């Protein structure tokens, strides 16, 4: 996050603490937050930092809404991450999904080793979702962590935001929602002269009656240029700064409630992974395992 020295409320930046200060904050109800994003193309109108900017902006707004105790420890944002669908476009930085998964596991292991059992992975890039799902389950099994996965694109848009169903279904990348949020958070980074409609292949498929779509029950794997040559998808011309402010406000409220729920989650209701060692597999370890314990694939 850009300004880690002035985080609100209970939030403390992991990287600015000393080791002993962090140890003092590791309580049973302490929550660590790991933002994940991407450095990737978002068409000609939005910067490569768009996913980072949106994730950090929404999270910062959420942190202003949570109570001052217990502590929230904010880890550094993981970006670049998994963006293979965007690598045809200059500027995209992408990790192999295996590399990204191993990074998530190693960071999670470090969190568990510090004595923390509650981890929120706060993700603002759709391409990270599958790897996060896999890593989160392995962190639960191997280290007994509660891992709560929050994806900005799955948060609820406020009522009356004024976007047509067409855009809600097909504005997947650099469309109205992302452009509106950027107009609110970082208007200086939006190239206004380049803002326009980037109609998706999905619209043509839908018009032809196909059940196959970029997202949904019968989704196909796509590269960004499959949907539109620009790499963006959606009608960015619908976006306004007011729309972006309303979305950020709504999402921040939802994320704040998720953080409070994570603090209060009854960990004693979770099974002990040690109770079924055979199901864990031969490479499973708990937080005290040797440093040589790593993900093998």
Secondary structure, DSSP 8 states (H G I E B T S, - for coil): ----TT--TTEEEGGGS-HHHHHHH--TT-EEEEEE--B--BTTTB-TTHHHHHHHHHHHHHHTTS-S-S-EEE---B-SB--GGGTTSTT-BB--HHHHHHHHHHHHHHHHHTT--EEEEEE--GGGHHHHHHHHHHHHHHH--EEEEEEGGGS---TT----HHHHHH--BSSHHHHHHHHHH-GGGS-GGG--EE--HHHHHHHTT-S-BSSSTTB----HHHH-TTS-BEEGGG--HHHHHHHHHHHHHHHHHHHHHHHT--GGGS--GGGGHHHH-TT---TTS-TT-----
